[in-house]
Amino acid sequence: MTAPNSLPAVQVDDLRVDRGGRQVLHDISLTVPHGSITGLLGPSGCGKTTLMRCVVGTQIVESGTVRVLGEEAGSPGLRSRVGYVTQAPSIYDDLTVTDNVSYFGALYGASRDQVDAAIQAVGLGDHAAQRGNQLSGGQRTRASLACALVADPEVLVLDEPTVGLDPVLRVDLWKQFHALADQGRTLLVSSHVMDEAEHCDQLLLMRDGHLLAQLSPDELRSDTGESSLENAFLALIEMGGRS
């Protein structure tokens, strides 16, 4: 059953995660609205990936709750409703783009038309017959995205999908993210590059396992008096964050 749109797509309350005897997420609470692009931003090592793993249900949590589309994160009913693209491309080098997407599609009973639609959605129609090891870095990222899209998920969790890409490819990928959001999907996208915050409807700003603020880019500028989002983030740290 689809969660009512009056509820957030993602609801996190008092989330704590410990690892190796050390607390890595500190009592985080946040919401992600439906049909939006929410940017999870902060320096490397601040806990972004751990938080995303909590959202997709692959992380052991010490306390708190994470609900996605009205269900507990990781519930069997969410398997086809939530797509997850990790930092490392999740494709097989010896399979073609079509075979990779077909393999993941078979897990959800996707048709050949759905496979083709996912490949077209990420702009790889002309490369569908190429093997994974014949693709560029940006194409491999898009192929991984197609593997997540083939299940037609309502929520997409993307862990630093633009890392290592040149500026032109990054712009192209963000255009695809906006097209997916326009179709009604909810995207949670992490990055350590602050200029990518401009592409997001709202921001979740993290540092050292703490959520400093949940706000829009314009609110971040207004709160700090800075026009540059990178300078605004630094100013927010000096101010002690905003909940």
Helices and strands as residue ranges (DSSP letters): E 10-19, E 22-32, E 37-41, H 48-56, E 63-68, E 71-72, G 76-78, E 82-85, H 97-106, H 112-121, G 125-127, G 132-134, H 137-149, E 155-158, H 167-182, E 186-191, G 194-199, E 202-207, E 210-215, H 217-224, H 229-239
